[in-house]
Amino acid sequence: MNYFHYQDQALYCEEVPVERIARDAGTPFYLYSHRTLQHHFRVFDRAFAEVPHIVCFAVKANSNTAILKLFAREGGGVDLVSGGELYRALKAGVDPGKIVYSGVGKREDEIDYALKTGILMFNVESLQELEAINKRAGILGVRAGIGLRVNPDVDPETHPHISTGLKENKFGIDIEAALVAYRHASVLKHLDIKGVSCHIGSQVTKISPFIDALERLKILVGQLREEGIAIRYLDLGGGLGITYDQEIPPQPSEYARAIIDASKNLHCNFIFEPGRVIVGNAGILVTRVLYTKENEGKRFLIVDAGMNDLLRPSLYGSYHQIQPVIQRKRQNITADVVGPICESGDFLAKGRRMPALDRGEILAVMSAGAYGFTMSSNYNSRPRIPEILVRDEQWYVIRKRESCEDLIRGEEIPDFLNT
């Protein structure tokens, strides 16, 4: 469910016409619905009300501090993968005791930052990382909360680039080697073993892969407890998918019921790391048609948003519904929706059957709230676009449009080039 809807043929975000925002803010821009964000978070959180749990929003999906603040106010934590994401979370007021730190490549300075902050735990992805965290914790005179990210070798049946739980993926420690790794961790005196972690992939549209992974983790948790290693937290990651096109993913209530039923008598505090399922359909990308053209019968809509603004279609071939902000009777055409970037791979849609639009009209690229702005760049020296949040009848710029001055901030021309 989301709060983007048509009223009198005009697309609204909550009670604000999208066209009005485009007129005042310029295009392109990302637009989020506060009501949708809050609703999605509450639906997911309440689905697990009968078991102890923390909803740790996956910052990589959308890292704007205003959105992180919204989830923190709802009692949520975060899952993060860099020191920069930790900085954002703290600035947004996230409780450090609800922060889990994942990622395969944690630097020593990032480990130190997290240790000084007092996060709940690291999801450790290799034996060398385990040693590094123990060493840094010893130097700082603290104990580091940790869980090992276990790779259960479960196929999530999603795009190969966002599958993370198979043996060939770079993530985690093979489940068959996990028991030995935990034994090693148990003798490292600066570590506090708190849990077991697992994340099988993103945009998963079936419940069965999650349950398959959980069944394998239950066996490991039992083995660890038999050896006196007390597991208090079970981090099941995120990955629950959304509808972009024809997908019919399970609702959070269905997902929760299956997880709860499969984990009876496990006696763990659960950690969940939803990202896309919370923010994906809560945001859109708004862009304007710059030109239309036809080459030997092939039609193009050239818009002012490019692959630097929304990378997913170019990177994954991902589908995003594209619709006019103002509806009227139109001829249907087949066209490529392309951006201004100097790459043939710069497209938002290819061969899309859609209403014909004229130069100057505004388009909404739907389901763009996850992995949209966070994956954007300054390629072709294009300033990154603003992010705007609507709450009821008001809209707020939660990230300003970059200027050309922003593009060269931090750059210096050596003196020898000025002589």
C-alpha positions in Angstrom: 0.0 0.0 0.0 1.2 3.5 -0.8 -0.2 7.0 -0.8 0.5 8.0 -4.4 -2.8 8.3 -6.2 -4.6 10.1 -9.0 -7.2 12.8 -8.2 -8.9 14.6 -11.0 -6.4 13.0 -13.5 -3.4 14.4 -11.5 -0.9 12.3 -9.6 -0.8 13.2 -5.9 1.6 12.3 -3.1 -0.7 12.2 -0.1 -2.5 15.6 -0.4 0.0 17.3 -2.6 -0.1 17.4 -6.4 3.2 16.1 -7.8 3.0 18.7 -10.6 3.0 21.5 -8.1 6.2 20.2 -6.5 7.8 19.8 -9.9 6.9 23.4 -10.8 8.4 24.8 -7.6 11.4 22.5 -7.1 12.3 21.7 -10.7 13.0 18.2 -12.1 14.3 15.6 -11.6 13.8 14.8 -7.9 13.1 11.9 -5.6 9.7 12.2 -3.8 8.8 10.2 -0.7 5.5 9.8 1.2 5.9 10.1 5.0 2.6 8.3 5.5 3.7 5.4 3.4 7.1 5.1 5.1 5.5 5.2 8.6 2.8 2.7 7.6 5.2 0.2 6.1 7.5 0.3 9.1 4.6 -0.2 11.5 3.1 -3.1 9.5 6.4 -4.9 9.5 7.1 -4.2 13.2 3.7 -5.2 14.4 3.8 -8.5 12.4 6.4 -9.7 14.9 4.7 -8.3 18.0 4.5 -11.7 19.7 8.2 -12.3 19.7 11.1 -10.2 21.1 12.7 -8.4 18.1 14.4 -5.4 16.7 13.6 -4.0 13.2 17.0 -2.7 12.0 16.3 -0.8 8.7 18.9 -1.5 6.0 20.5 1.9 5.5 21.9 0.9 2.1 18.3 1.0 0.7 17.8 4.7 1.6 20.2 6.6 3.8 18.6 10.0 4.0 18.9 11.2 7.7 15.3 12.4 7.7 14.0 8.9 6.8 16.4 7.3 9.3 15.0 9.7 12.0 11.5 8.7 11.1 12.3 5.0 11.7 14.2 5.8 14.9 11.2 7.7 16.3 9.2 4.5 15.6 11.6 2.5 17.8 13.7 1.0 15.0 17.4 0.4 14.7 19.6 0.1 11.6 21.7 -2.4 9.7 24.7 -0.7 8.2 27.8 -1.5 6.1 30.1 1.5 6.5 31.4 4.1 8.8 29.6 6.7 6.7 26.3 4.9 7.3 27.1 4.7 11.0 27.7 8.5 11.1 24.3 9.1 9.3 22.5 6.8 11.8 24.0 8.6 14.8 23.2 12.0 13.4 19.6 10.8 12.9 19.4 9.8 16.6 19.4 6.0 16.2 20.0 4.1 19.5 23.5 2.5 19.2 22.1 -0.5 21.1 19.9 -1.1 18.0 22.7 -1.0 15.4 24.2 -4.0 13.7 27.2 -3.6 11.5 27.4 -5.9 8.4 29.6 -5.9 5.3 32.6 -7.9 4.1 35.2 -5.2 4.2 35.2 -3.3 7.5 38.3 -1.1 7.9 40.1 -0.7 11.2 39.0 2.9 11.6 35.4 1.9 11.0 35.7 -0.9 13.5 37.1 1.5 16.1 34.3 4.0 15.4 31.7 1.3 15.9 33.4 0.1 19.1 33.6 3.6 20.6 29.9 4.1 19.7 28.8 1.0 21.5 26.8 -0.7 18.8 24.8 -3.9 19.5 27.0 -6.2 17.4 29.1 -6.8 14.3 27.9 -9.4 11.8 31.4 -10.9 11.1 32.0 -12.2 7.6 35.5 -13.9 7.9 38.0 -15.3 10.3 40.4 -12.5 9.6 37.8 -9.9 10.4 37.1 -11.8 13.6 40.7 -11.4 14.6 40.8 -7.8 13.6 37.8 -6.9 15.7 39.2 -8.8 18.7 42.5 -6.9 18.3 40.9 -3.5 18.0 38.6 -4.2 21.0 41.6 -5.1 23.1 43.4 -1.9 22.1 40.4 0.1 23.1 39.8 -1.8 26.3 36.2 -3.0 25.4 34.5 -6.2 24.4 32.9 -6.3 21.0 29.5 -7.8 20.5 29.6 -10.2 17.5 27.6 -12.7 15.6 29.0 -14.7 12.6 27.2 -14.1 9.3 26.5 -17.7 8.2 26.1 -18.5 4.5 23.5 -21.2 4.5 23.8 -22.0 0.7 20.1 -21.3 0.1 19.0 -20.1 -3.4 16.8 -17.0 -2.9 15.6 -17.3 -6.5 16.3 -13.6 -7.2 18.6 -11.7 -9.6 22.2 -13.1 -9.4 23.6 -9.7 -8.5 21.5 -9.5 -5.3 21.8 -13.1 -4.2 23.9 -13.3 -1.1 23.4 -16.7 0.5 25.0 -19.2 -2.0 28.4 -20.7 -1.6 29.7 -18.8 -4.6 28.8 -15.4 -3.1 31.3 -13.3 -1.3 29.3 -13.0 1.9 29.5 -14.8 5.1 31.1 -18.0 6.5 30.0 -21.3 5.1 27.6 -22.9 7.4 29.6 -26.2 7.5 32.6 -24.2 8.8 30.6 -22.0 11.2 30.9 -24.3 14.3 34.7 -24.3 14.1 34.7 -20.5 13.6 32.5 -20.0 16.7 34.8 -22.2 18.7 37.7 -20.0 17.7 35.7 -16.8 18.6 34.9 -18.2 22.0 38.6 -18.2 23.0 39.2 -14.6 21.9 38.9 -12.7 25.1 37.8 -9.3 23.7 34.7 -10.7 22.0 31.2 -11.2 23.3 29.4 -13.7 21.2 25.8 -12.6 21.0 24.2 -14.1 18.0 24.1 -15.8 14.6 23.4 -13.8 11.4 22.2 -14.7 7.9 21.1 -12.8 4.8 20.2 -14.7 1.7 19.5 -12.0 -0.8 17.3 -9.1 -1.9 13.9 -8.8 -3.7 13.0 -12.3 -2.5 9.4 -13.1 -3.5 8.9 -16.5 -1.8 8.8 -17.5 1.8 10.3 -20.9 1.4 14.0 -19.7 1.0 13.7 -17.9 4.3 12.4 -20.9 6.0 15.0 -23.2 4.5 17.7 -20.9 5.8 16.1 -20.7 9.3 15.9 -24.5 9.5 19.7 -24.7 8.9 20.4 -21.9 11.4 18.3 -23.7 14.1 20.6 -26.7 13.9 23.7 -24.5 14.3 22.2 -22.6 17.3 21.4 -25.9 19.0 25.0 -27.1 18.4 26.4 -23.9 19.8 24.3 -24.0 22.9 25.4 -27.6 23.5 28.9 -26.4 23.6 28.1 -23.7 26.1 28.0 -20.8 23.6 24.9 -18.8 24.5 23.2 -17.4 21.4 20.9 -14.6 22.4 20.2 -13.0 19.0 19.2 -14.5 15.6 19.6 -12.0 12.8 17.6 -13.2 9.8 18.6 -10.3 7.6 16.2 -8.7 5.1 15.4 -9.3 1.5 11.6 -9.4 1.4 10.5 -8.2 -2.0 8.0 -5.8 -3.4 5.9 -5.4 -6.5 7.6 -3.7 -9.3 5.8 -5.3 -12.2 4.0 -8.7 -11.9 5.6 -10.0 -8.7 3.3 -11.1 -5.9 5.6 -11.2 -2.9 4.3 -12.3 0.5 2.9 -9.7 2.9 4.9 -9.0 6.1 2.2 -10.7 8.1 2.6 -14.0 6.0 6.4 -13.8 6.3 6.2 -13.2 10.1 3.7 -16.0 10.7 6.0 -18.5 8.8 9.1 -17.3 10.7 7.4 -17.4 14.1 5.9 -20.8 13.5 9.2 -22.3 12.3 11.2 -20.9 15.3 9.1 -22.0 18.3 11.2 -22.8 21.4 14.2 -21.2 19.9 14.3 -18.6 22.6 16.2 -15.9 20.7 15.7 -12.2 20.2 15.1 -11.7 16.5 16.8 -9.0 14.4 15.3 -8.2 11.0 16.9 -6.0 8.4 14.1 -4.9 6.0 15.0 -2.2 3.5 13.2 -2.4 0.1 10.0 -3.6 1.6 9.8 -0.5 3.8 10.9 2.2 1.4 10.7 0.8 -2.1 7.1 1.7 -2.9 7.2 4.8 -0.6 9.2 6.8 -3.2 9.2 7.8 -6.8 11.5 9.6 -9.2 9.9 12.5 -11.0 11.4 13.5 -14.4 10.5 15.7 -17.3 10.5 14.9 -21.1 13.2 17.0 -22.7 12.7 15.8 -26.2 11.0 13.1 -28.3 12.5 11.6 -31.4 12.2 8.7 -33.8 15.0 6.8 -35.5 13.9 4.5 -38.4 10.7 3.7 -36.6 12.2 3.4 -33.1 10.8 5.9 -30.6 12.6 7.6 -27.8 11.5 9.7 -24.9 14.5 11.7 -23.7 14.1 12.7 -20.1 16.1 14.8 -17.6 16.9 11.9 -15.3 19.6 9.5 -16.2 21.4 6.3 -15.1 23.4 8.5 -12.6 20.1 9.3 -10.9 18.5 5.8 -11.0 21.0 3.1 -11.8 18.8 0.0 -11.3 17.5 -0.4 -14.9 21.0 -0.1 -16.4 22.6 -2.3 -13.7 20.1 -5.0 -13.3 17.7 -4.5 -16.2 15.2 -3.7 -13.4 11.6 -2.8 -14.2 10.0 0.4 -12.9 6.5 1.3 -13.9 6.5 4.7 -15.6 3.4 6.8 -15.8 2.4 10.4 -16.7 1.9 12.8 -13.8 -1.1 14.2 -15.7 -3.5 11.7 -17.2 -5.4 12.4 -20.4 -6.5 10.5 -23.5 -3.4 9.5 -25.3 -2.2 7.1 -28.1 -0.2 4.2 -26.8 3.2 3.8 -28.2 6.3 1.6 -27.7 9.3 3.6 -26.8 12.6 3.6 -24.9 12.7 6.1 -22.0 16.3 7.3 -22.0 18.4 9.9 -20.1 21.0 12.5 -21.1 24.1 10.4 -20.0 26.7 9.7 -22.7 26.2 5.9 -22.5 24.1 3.5 -24.5 23.2 1.8 -21.2 21.5 5.0 -20.0 17.8 4.1 -19.9 14.9 3.9 -17.5 12.9 1.6 -19.7 13.4 -0.2 -23.1 10.7 -1.2 -25.5 8.0 -0.1 -23.1 4.4 0.0 -24.1 3.2 3.3 -22.6 1.1 6.4 -23.3 2.7 8.9 -25.7 4.0 12.0 -24.1 5.0 15.4 -25.4 8.0 17.5 -24.8 7.8 19.2 -21.4 5.4 16.7 -19.8 6.3 15.1 -16.4 6.7 11.4 -15.7 6.7 9.4 -12.5 9.1 6.5 -12.2 7.4 4.4 -9.6 8.8 2.1 -6.8 12.0 4.1 -6.7 12.4 4.7 -2.9 14.9 1.9 -2.5 18.4 1.8 -4.0 17.6 5.0 -5.9 19.4 8.0 -4.5 21.8 5.8 -2.5 23.2 4.4 -5.8 23.3 7.7 -7.6 26.5 9.4 -8.7 27.9 12.5 -10.3 28.8 10.8 -13.6 29.0 13.2 -16.5 29.5 15.9 -13.8 25.7 15.9 -13.1 24.8 17.4 -9.7 22.8 14.9 -7.7 19.1 15.6 -7.5 17.1 16.7 -4.4 15.0 14.4 -2.1 11.6 15.7 -1.0 9.3 14.3 1.7 5.6 14.9 1.7 3.6 14.8 5.0 -0.1 15.4 4.5 -0.4 18.7 2.7 3.2 19.9 3.2 6.4 19.1 1.4 9.9 19.4 2.7 13.3 19.3 0.9 15.2 16.8 2.9 18.3 17.0 0.6 19.0 20.0 -1.5 19.8 19.8 -5.2 23.6 19.9 -5.7 25.2 22.9 -7.4 28.1 22.9 -9.8 30.2 24.3 -6.9 29.4 21.1 -5.0 30.8 19.1 -7.9 34.3 20.4 -7.4 34.3 20.8 -3.6 37.4 19.1 -2.2 39.3 19.3 -5.5 42.6 21.2 -5.8 44.7 22.3 -8.7 48.4 21.9 -7.8 50.5 25.1 -8.0 52.7 23.7 -10.8 49.6 23.7 -13.1 48.9 27.4 -12.4 52.4 28.6 -13.4 
